[in-house]
Amino acid sequence: MNFSIIRYILSSVLAFEGIFLLLPCAVGAIYGEREAFAYLFVAALSICFGFLGRVKKPKSKEIYSKGGLVTVSFSWILLSLVGAVPFVLTGEIPRYEDALFEVISGLTTTGASILNDVEAISRCTAFWRCFTHWIGGMGVLVLILAILPLSGSYNMHLMRAESPGPSVGKLVPKVRQTAMILYAIYGVITVVEIVALMIAGLPLFDAATLTFATVGTGGFGLLNSSIASYSLAIQIIFTIFMLLSSINFSVYYLILVRKAGEAFRFEEMRWFLAIVFGSALLITFNIKDGFDSLFMAFHTALFQVATVISTTGFATVDFNLWPEFSKSVLLFLMFVGACAGSTGGGFKVSRLMLLARSIKNEIICVAHPRTVKKVHMNGRMMSETVLKTVHVYLGAYVMILIVSVILISIDGFDLETNFSAVMATLNNIGPGFGKVGPTGNFSGFSVFSKVVLMFDMLAGRLELFPILVLFHPGIWQIKYGWRSDREVSEQEA
């Protein structure tokens, strides 16, 4: 591996995090909060060490798939380790392991919290919690590719390793331009939601912080009641933007370049919308007896469907109290997740499509052995490599899920709590069922279980393999006669 370029990129990540940390400093200064000094201290150190690490330029800028995976994993670990420090220095989350859990939850856009009273924290800390969602939503390395005038062979490997979904392509020929387009769309959606929330009556601070949590599909809030205390109009705005943030950003690009017809032919988006509104209708008729009108039942059902499938994690009701059928629908949506190429987590709708069509074709081939069936998506035939990747991903997902549930069961919580806690963290959702439901949190878990859940959050956000590859001994071995990264990458291509 090219360790010099990895060091250079990690230093850039550290410097960028220092710049990001200046924002809660500014918030603290505006509101006269002493906690701002903690953020300023960490920001200054991060910027200094980040720029020092960039002084010596790497001789070679070549990096291939293995190095890209390692770089992305280390970048997120570094972001988390540094981003947790201000929580401890302010005294608002005194234990470092809890602070680390909170910031990993923020950066991975999970929204699982260990705080019992979010209304007691300072505004600068509340801002940083929500802003970590926005940083992690699109990915910090994608932002670096968009801003810094970098060149080299590593751009696409980094983008593929960090971006959510089974595959990442280029919207335009150059990777940097693709990253710039993605962040431009991300920024426009962010600004539009802030304006919409302010028109609906929220002050600027609330509108901005909650927008970061919505567009990043994270779910941290400013109130202990999450979103339940806000007006119907504000809840509708959240519903709309949670769904918008769950759609592949390539769709918005196609609309911008006047290819709306091609955009609306995206099969994944049609499947996604069908699942959303189909699930909302099923839940509506299951819970309608508990509401004064069918409209309010549908609004409540649609909000919870949107918050779960987008993996945002906001709540307007305690769905722990819903009938088992509705909870089962939500559990299914936890698994499905959002679209590939969005800020949402989960298994992804595109993978579900390919898996369903693979099963259908296999059934046909079993019934008619001489039949040859191929899986298609968006009018294109999917290669066996793509289908194998989906199947392997599902296998790895199930294994991590089972092992994690077994490991955290040592704390003695019920199966519903343990299973949904792992589902909520591995799929980057936030709330689950039982003790980790909308009115609960993750503070009751032991340090060991929190470490397991932190691993699940990182693995889920990075699509499993960038994190799993760190545990493969061969990734760190350098022996004479082994194939180089370049040879492996060229063979894979």
N, C-alpha and C positions, 0 to 999 in steps of 0.2 A: 504493500500500500504506500501511497505517497503521503507520508506523515507531515511533510512540510506544508502541503496545501491544506491538509486537515487542520493543522495548527492555525493557519492563516484564516480559514473560514470560521473556526471556533472563536478566534479573536474578534472577528467582525461581528459575530453573534453577540459576544459579550459587550462590545462597544454599543451596538444597537440597543441592547437591553438597558444599558446605562442611560441612553438618550430617552428611552421610553419611561424610565423611572423619574425623569425630570417633570413629567406631566402630573403625577400625584404630588410632587413638590409644589408645583404651581397651584394646585387645588388647595393644598394645606396652607399656602401663603395667603390665598384669597380669603379663606375662612379663619385665618389666624390660629392654626393648629400647630402645636409643638411637634406632633408626630411627623411633620414634613421634614424635620432635620434628619430623621432616620433614613428617609428616602433619598435625601440629598447626599448623605454620607455614602450609601451604597451606590448611588448613581455615579458619584465622583470616582470611586474606586473602580467601578466597572468600566467607565470610559477610559481611565488611565491605563489599566491593565489591557484593555481591548486594543488600544492604539499601540501600546508597547509590543504586543504580540504581532502587530501588522507591520512593524518597522522593517523586519527582514523579509523581503519578498521571496516566495518559493521559486526555485530554479525551474521547476517543471509544474505546469498547471494541469497535467493530465490526471484524471481520476475516473475510475470505472465503477461498475455496479457495486462491487464489494466495498470499495472506499466510500461510495455515495451512501450506502446503507449505514456504515459506521459513523460517517460524518453527521448524518441526520439524527441518529440516535443520541450521539454525544451532544449535539446542539440542544436537543430538548432536555437532556439531563442537566446540562450546564445552565440553561435558562431557569430550570426549576430550582436548582441548588442556590442560585443567586437571588432569584425572585422571592424566595421564602424568607430571606434574611430581614427585610424591613418589618415583617409581621412580628418577628421576635424582638427586634430592637425597640419597637413602639410599645411592647408589653401587651399588645392586644391578643396575640397568640403566643404565650410565653414558651411553649415547648416546641423545639425545632421540628420534631417529627410531625406534629400537628400542622405547623406552618407549611411544611413541605407537602403534606397531603392537600392542604387548601390551594396552594399555588399550582400543583400538578393538576388538580381538579379544574382550576381556572384555565391554564394553558391548553389542556386537552379538550376544553369546552365541555367538560362533564357536568360541573355544577353540584357535585356532591360536597357537602360541607360538614365540618366538625363544630361550627359555631352554634351555640344555643340561642344567642341574641344578636342578630346582625344589626339591629338598630342601635346597639351600644358602641359600635366601632366608629372611628373618626371618618370624616368625609374622604380624606386622602386615601385611607385604607379601603373604604368602600369603592372608591374610584379604581384603585389598582386591582382589586378583586375582579371587577367587571371588565376592565380594560385588558386583563390577561386573556379573556375570552376572545376579544377582537384580535389580539396578537396571534393567538393559536388557531383562530378560525380558518384563515387562509394559509397560515404557515409563515414563520419568520424567515426561512430561507428563500421562499418565493418572493418575499418583500426585498430581501437583499439582492436577489437576482434582478428585481425590477429597478432598484435604485442605483446600485454600484455599477460602474462601467467595467464589469468583469468579462473576461473572455476565456475560452478554453473548452475542453471536451467534457467538463464535469457538469455543465449547466443542466442538461437533460436528465442525467443520473440523479442529481439532487432533487429536481422537481418531481421526478417519478417516485422517488423514495418518500417524499414528504406529502404529496398531494393525495387526498382521500379518493378511493375508488379503485376498481380493478385495472384501469389503464388510464394513462394520461397522454394526450397528444398535444401537438402544437397548434394553436389557433392560427398563427402566422409562421412563416419560415424560421424566424429567429426566436430562441427561447426567451431572451430578455424582453422582447416585445410582447410575447405571450404573457409573461409575468406582469408586465405593466398594464396590459389590457384587463387581466383578472383583478388586479388591485384597483384599477379605475372603476370597474363595475362594482366591486366591493365597497369602495368609497362612496359612490353615488347612492347605492342602496342605503348606506349608513346615514348620509346627510338627509335623504328623503324621509327616512323614519324619524330622525330627530325633529325635523320640521313638522311632520304630521303629529307627533306626540305633543309638541309645544302648542300647536293649534288646538289640540284636544284638551289642553289645560295644564300640562305638566311644566314645571320650571326647567330651565336649561340643564342644570346639573342632573336632575332625575331623568330627563329625556335622553341625555347623552349616555349616562352610565347604563341605563336599561336597554338602550339601542345597541351598545357594545355586546351586552349579554344576549340580545335577540339575534342580531345579524351574525354573530359568532356562534349561534345556537348553543350557548353555554348554560344560562339559567340562574346565575347568581342575581339576587335582588337586593333591594334596599329595606324591605319590610319583612318582618317575621311571617306575615301572612302571604308572602310572595306577591302575586298579582291580584289576589281576591279583593283587596281594598280599593282598587282603581275602578273607574267608571266603565260602563258597558262599551262606550266608544273607544276608550283606550285599550280594553281587552280585545276588541275587534281588530284594532291596528296591530297589536302583537300577533294575533292569529295570522293575519295577512303576511306579515313580514317573516314569521317563522316558516311559513310555507314557501315564500319567495326565496329564502335563504337555503331551502332544502332542495332546490332544483339545480341541475347542472348549469354552471355559469356559462358554458358554451352556448346554451339556448339564448341567453341574453345577448351574447356577441352576434349570433346569427340574426337576431332581430335588429340589432344596431346596424348591421351591414345590409339590411333590407333583404334578408332571406328568411322572412317569417314563416313562409310555407314549409321550408326545410326544418325550421325550429320546431314547429308544431307537429311534425311527423316523427319526432323523437319518441320511440316506443317506451323508453324508460319513464319519460315524463307522463305519458298517458297512463301507464301502469300505476305510477305514483299517485296521480290524481284520483284514479279509480279506487285505489286502496284507501286513500284519505276519506273520500266522501262515502264510500261503501261502509267503512268502519264507523264513521260518524252516524250514519243512519241506523246501523245495527245497535249502537249504544244508545242512541236517542230513544228508540222504542223500548229499550230495556230499562231505562231510568225515568221515562216520562211521568210516571205516577208521582215522583218526588218533586215535581215542578208545577208552577202555576199555569204555565203555557207551554205548548209544543215548541215555540220559538226559543224560549230560554233553555229547554232541554236540549235542543239541537245546538244552540250556541255553546253551552257547557260541554257537550259531547265533542263538538268540532274543535274547541280550544284544547281539550285534553288529548285528542287524537293528534292535533298539530304539534303540541309540545312534546309528545312522546315520539312520533315518527320522525320529527325534525331533530330529535335528541336534545332539545333545548332544556326541558325540565322545569319550566314554570308551572304553577298550579293555581287554580281558582277554587278548587274544591278538594276535599280529602277523598280521592278515588279509592282509598283503602276500604271505605264504607260502601262502595258500589256492589251490585250483585256479582256473583262469580263469573257470569258470562261476560260482562263488561270488562272485568279485570283480565279475563283470558284474552279478549281482543287486544287490550293494551299490552299484554305480555307478548303477543305475536308482533305487534308494532315495534316493541323494544328490539326485537330481533331484526326485523326488516330494515329499519332505519331510513335514511334519506337517499337521495340520488348520488351517484358518483360525480365527482367534480363540484360538489357543493361544500358547504362548511359543516354539514351534518355528519353524524357517525352511523354506527350500525353495520349490518351485513351488506347493505346497499341493495337497492331495487334492481339494478342491472345484474348483480350476481344471482338474485332470486329468479329473475327472468331466465337467465342461462341455465340455471339449475333445473327449473321447471321444464324447460324445453328439452334438456338432456334426458330427464326422466321419461318424458312423453315419447321421445324417439327410441329410448331403450325398450319401453313397453311394446312399441310397434315392431321393433326388430326381434323381440322375443316371440311375438305372435307370428311374425312373417320373417323367418331367418334370412331370406334372400334379399330383403328390402334394405336399401342403403339410404339412410336419412341424415341430413346435415342440419346443424343448428344455425339459424339466421337471426340477426338483430339489425334493425334499421336498414333492411335490404341487403346486408352483407353477410356472407358466410363466415362463421366463427371458426378459427383454426383449432386443431386438437390441443395445441399448446395453451390457448386461452381457456378452453374448457377444463383442461387438467389443472390449471392455476386456480380456477374457481373451486374445483373439487378438493384440492389440497388445502386451500384456504378454509373451507368448511371443516375439514378434518382437524386442522390446527385450532380453529375456533372452538370446536366442541371439546377438544382435549384440554385447552386452557380453562374453559368454563368448568369442566368436571373437576380438574385438579384444584382450581381456586376455591370452589365450593367446599371440597373436602378439607382444604387447609384452613379456611376461616371458621369451619364448624367447631374448631377447638375452643372457641369462645363460648360455646354452649347456647347460641341463639337458635331459634326454630328454623326449619328448612326453608320456609317462605322468605324469611328475612335474609338468610344466607344466599339463597339462589338469586333472589331479586337484587341483592347488593352487588353480586358479581355481574349479573346482566346489566345493571345500571352503570357500572364502572367500565366494563369491557366494551359496551356499546356507547359509552360517553353520554349517558342520559342524565344521571343525577339521582333523582328520587326513584325508589322502587316500591316494594310492598312491605308490610309488617313494620318493624321498628325503623326502617329506612324509608318509610312512606313520605308523602308530601308534608306531613306535620312532624316528622322525625328527622334524624341526622345520623352521621357516622361516628359520632364522638364515643359511643359505647364500645367500639371495637378495640382490641388490644393493639399494641405497637406492631406485633407480628402480622396481624390481619390487615392493618393499615398498609404495611409494606406490600403485601400481596395485592391489595386493591389498587395501590399506586402503580404497581407493575401492570395490572389490568388496564388502567386508564391510559398509560403510555402505549401499551401494546395495541389497544383498540384505536387510538388516534393515529398511530403510524402504520396501521394495517398489518399488525402482528410481526412480519418478518424482519423489519429493521431492528426491532428489539430482540427477537429470538436469535438473530444471527450473532449477537454479542456473546451468546452462550456456546457457540460452536468453536471448539478448540482450533480448528484449522484456520480460522479467520486471523489468528494471531501468529501463526507459525510461518516462518520464512526459511525455506530450505532450498538448497541448490538443486536445480533440476525440476522444480515445480513450475507450472505454467504461470506466467505473469498475469496481472489483472487485465492487461490489454488483450492478451491471447484469449482469456476466458470471455471477455466482453465481446470480442470480434466473433468468437464461436457462437455465443448466445444470439448475436445480431443476425 
